Amino acid sequence: MDHNGIQQAVCEVIGVALEQGQPVAPGFCRAEQAAWDSLKHVEIVFALEDRFNLQFSETDMQQMDSVNKITQRISELL
């Protein structure tokens, strides 16, 4: 899967987890969204692990606070 495909899937997963009704924008980040709290963050991480068949480290989970950072990390792991 290429970078754009990963980014699109990340946007979809986050949109579903945050009940947006549509994928979020590629520039979407946690700091700007009250709905992306710690519980939703765990839900997003688990959904991403399932979607991409990956397992993230604790450090990864702490640093994954935007679509861009998540996309970059998944690209590195695939």
Residue, then its C-alpha position, 0 to 999 in steps of 0.5 A: m500500500d502506498h503513502n496515499g492509500i495509508q493516509q486515506a485508510v487512517c483518515e477513515v479509521i479516525g473518522v469512524a472512531l470519532e463518529q464523524g460520519q466521514p473520513v477526517a482531513p489529512g491535516f487532522c490532529r488530536a490537539e484540535q479535537a476535544a472528541w479525541d480524548s485518551l479513551k478514543h485514542v486507545e480505540i483509534v490505535f486498536a482500530l489501526e492495528d486491526r486495519f493494518n495488521l500491526q502492533f504499535s509500541e507504547t512510544d508509538m502510541q504516545q507519538m501518534d497524535s495526527v493523521n500525518k504522524i500516524t501515516q508516517r509511522i505505519s509507512e515505516l512499519l509496513 
